[in-house]
């Protein structure tokens, strides 16, 4: 999904090159979508991205990938795993014995 996002943002940057402040609006949107939505929307509308088939296709692909992603973003199958941890900032020390005969 990250590749699809990068393709879309690269195409948007290319399209927005001529507009002053548009790149910073795109960056602000990536950091804080709720507060930057209106500013970016005005730049996108003025630049005519709705007419750009390559941008629209990149947006469709990203939307399809996001819709197909599992809730929470990651699926892990740890069915036969030993010593599994999930989350951030963990420490774990394992000592494994051979399986019973």
N, C-alpha and C positions, 0 to 999 in steps of 0.2 A: 504494500500500500504506500510505503514511503516513496518508492519510485514514481508512482502515479501522481502523488502530491508534488514532487519535485518537477515533473513534466509540466503540470498545470501552472505552478508558480513561475517557472522559467518562461512559459509562453505569455503569462500575464505581464511579467516584467518587460518582456520585449514589446508587447503592445502598449504598455503604459510609459515607455521611455520618453515620449514627447511631453508628458504632462507633469508640471511642477508639483511636487509633493505627493505624487501617486505612489512612488516606491516606499516612502515612509508610511503611507496609509496601509500598504500591503504588509509591511513589517509590523505595524501596530496591530493589525488584524490578527496576525499569527500569534502575537503575545496576549492580546485581550480582545477577542472577537466581539464581545457584547458592547464595548465602548467604541470600537473602531468601525463597526459595521456601516454606519451611515456615511462616514467620510469615504470609506472605500467604495461603497455603492455608488456614490456620486461620481467618483473617478472612473469606475467601470462603465457606467451608463454613458458618460461623455466620450469615452474612448471608443465606443462601438463594439465592445467585446461580444455582444449578443449577435453580431453579424459574422463573427470569426468561427468558421467550422472547426478548425483545429483546437481552439480553446474549448468550444462546446463539447467536442468529443473527449478531450482530456478531462473535463468536468464530469461527463457521464461515466467514464471509466472509474474515476475516483469515487464517485457516488455508489457505483455498483460494488466496488471492493469494500467500501465502508458498510454497506448494507449486508454484505455476506460475512463480515467479520463477527466472531463470537462475542457475546456480551462480556465486558471486562477486558477485551482485547487479546487475550491469550488463552489457548487451550493446551493443557499438559496432560499427557497420558503417562502416569507413573505406576502403572499396574505391577510391574516386576522390579521396581526400583528400590534401592536401599539408600538411606541417608538423604532424603529429599527435603529441601527447604523451599519455601516460596516467600517472596517479599524482598525488601531491601535492608541492607545494613545488618546482615546476619553473620554469625560465626558458628562453625560446626566442626567438631572433631570426631571422626569415625574410626572405629576399629572393627573390622569385619572378620568373623570366623568362617571357616569353611562350612558349607552346607552339611546338614546331618546326612549320614550314609544310609 
